[in-house]
Amino acid sequence: MALPQAQIPPRGERLYEGKAKVVYATADPGLVRIYFKDDATAFDGRKRGTIGEKGRLNARIAAHLFRVVEAGGVPTHLVAVAGEQELLARRVAIIPLEVVVRNVVAGSLARRLGLAPGQVLEEPVLELYYKRDDLGDPLINRAHVRLLGIATAEELDRIEALALAVNRILRPYLAERDLILVDFKLEFGRSGDDILLADEISPDTCRLWDRSTGEPLDKDRFRHDLGGVADAYAEVWRRLEARG
Ligand code: UDP
């Protein structure tokens, strides 16, 4: 939704602070401002650091990719870019699920199933994790979602369909920009009767490999001390911006 900058409500009270973002209320009860921090954490917060310009780059990348998926029919919480490293979004009640979609074997899938990293999957693999820091965000299945009362079967059908739609939209879109979408994590929220894609889509929450070199251009550079973290995020933004 295009909103003139003059109509963007100022920050109100701080509602929530996470590892990478701060959410502020606004005078409009239906809208929040989301500030993207330069802070980075990995391995359940055991590794911490800051990545120069990350907040600004991730806010821009997330806004850009939300617009791309919106154009493809996936409703998101994004309302407008609200400043250097801040977005205006619809206020949602986050559903405590991390929905991961994978196209290529990497990370925990390689470790858990003993598969070779880099193996291209014949069809996307969708996984559900229970968003509970104190339990270490365990992998769960649909029966667990029902048992825990996290979402109804209909809501889960919708969430899974939207997550796979995001993959169908972004995988070719990023490939045209020489980026392989290896895997990504999504979060959804309830807004009235709607389910909206929320949180962010950025190099913090995706694995993106350069198509010609296979080099990671994402948070794995931070996780595994590969160096050039800020440059990798800037390169992703450059490729999105250059091709629109
Ligand atoms: N991911 C995320 N937040 C998490 C866990 C995973 O954004 O708390 C993303 C991660 O960046 C990757 C995908 O989800 O793009 C799959 O991550 P994986 O399960 O392989 O976990 P990892 O091995 O990275 O801990």
Residues whose N, C-alpha, C, O or C-beta is under 5 A from the ligand:
A	BS01	UDP	V100 A106 G107 S108 L109 D183 F184 K185 D204 T205 C206 R207
